[in-house]
């Protein structure tokens, strides 16, 4: 969706400005326009949270669409591995060659523990890897949850994660445990879970009378027989409410099936 591409761009710029301007000038004294520009870039850390929200939304939609597929896990993890692992391990190799991180830290990163290295007494030599570790933990657990539970229960679990994460974060802050409060998976997972709940709401609105999951059969059938219409419907509904993009897919499927049943050309208004 173009709307999500725009949000990704905003998130990327926010993080780049944070590290390139605010963090690099930390401790320096500026006045006038320069000081105001630096202050504007300070909230750039929110870009990471925005990435988590987008990831939770997109991944949950993909998992719900493919839930009835016999290759549910194989397809998902193969695609994730091809998209992430080559670049990720290339970076680790580069850090090792350049001496940019300790071997202990790189070993923990190899196991996707970059966000909890402080629990092992290891400094975070390359901070940006913490967010990718959180994503990987999400990829390891969330597909199984979506596969095992009904659509309704997926939404319930997502809400519980949001509540529990907020409680744990508040408790950690209250007890003075500030280390890891913005990077430990169990303290930042609510952003990913929020969009899982959003996808559940979208599916429920599209099919209020159904308790079963839509699954890959309906999605694949619609895309196979009437792909142009499916794309048009998805774009139309996504433009009206991009918070529940999965609803667009569901409504496109429903309209295609209804029109085909009564013999109406689905490409016509």
Residue, then its C-alpha position, 0 to 999 in steps of 0.5 A: x500500500x502506498x500509504x504504508x510506504x509513506x509511513x515507512x519513509x517517515x519512520x526512516x527519516x525520523x531515525x536517521x535524523x535522530x542518529x545523524x543530528x540529535x545523537x551526534x551533537x549530544x552534549x554540544x551547545x548550540x543557539x538559535x536555528x541550529x538548536x531548534x533543528x536539533x530539538x525537532x529531531x529528538x522525537x525521531x526515536x518514535x520511528x522505531x515504534x512506528x516500524x513495530x506497529x507497521x510490522x505487526x499489522x503487515x505480518x499478522x495480515x499475511x499470517x491470517x491470509x495463509x493460515x489454511x495453507x499446508x506450507x504455512x510455516x515453510x512459506x513464511x519463514x523462507x520469505x523472512x529468511x531471504x529478506x533479512x538474513x543475508x543482509x543481517x549476517x553480512x553486517x555481523x561479518x563486517x563488524x567482526x572484520x572492522x573490529x566494530x564489536x566484541x566477539x561476545x556481542x557478535x555471538x549474542x547477535x548471531x542468536x538474535x539477542x542483541x537487545x538483551x546483551x546487558x543481561x549477560x554483562x555484555x555492552x551493546x557495541x552496535x545499538x541499532x541491532x536491538x530492534x531487529x532482535x525484537x522483530x526476530x523474537x516476534x517472527x519466532x512466536x507470533x506465527x505459532x500463536x496465529x496458527x494455533x488460535x482462532x481469529x478471535x483468540x488472536x485478538x484477545x492475546x494481542x490485547x493481553x500482550x499490550x496490557x501486560x507489556x505496559x504493566x511490566x514497563x511501568x513496574x520496571x520504571x517504578x522499581x528503578x530498572x531503567x536498563x532495557x526499558x526501551x529495548x527488552x522484548x517483553x517491555x516493547x512488544x505492545x507496538x507489534x501486538x497492537x496491529x495484530x489486534x487491528x487485523x482481528x478487528x478488520x476481519x470481524x467487521x468484514x465477516x461478522x457472522x463467521x467464526x472461522x478464519x478466511x484462510x488462503x483458499x478464499x484469498x487465493x481464489x479471488x486473486x486467481x480469478x479476478x486479480x484486477x478487481x481484487x487490487x482495485x477494491x483493496x486500494x479503494x478500501x485501504x485509502x479510506x481506512x489504512x488502519x485495518x488494511x486486512x479489512x480491504x482484502x476481506x471485503x474485496x473477496x466478499x464482493x467478488x464472490x457475491x457478484x460471481x454467484x449472481x452472474x454479474x461481471x465483477x469488473x463492473x461497478 
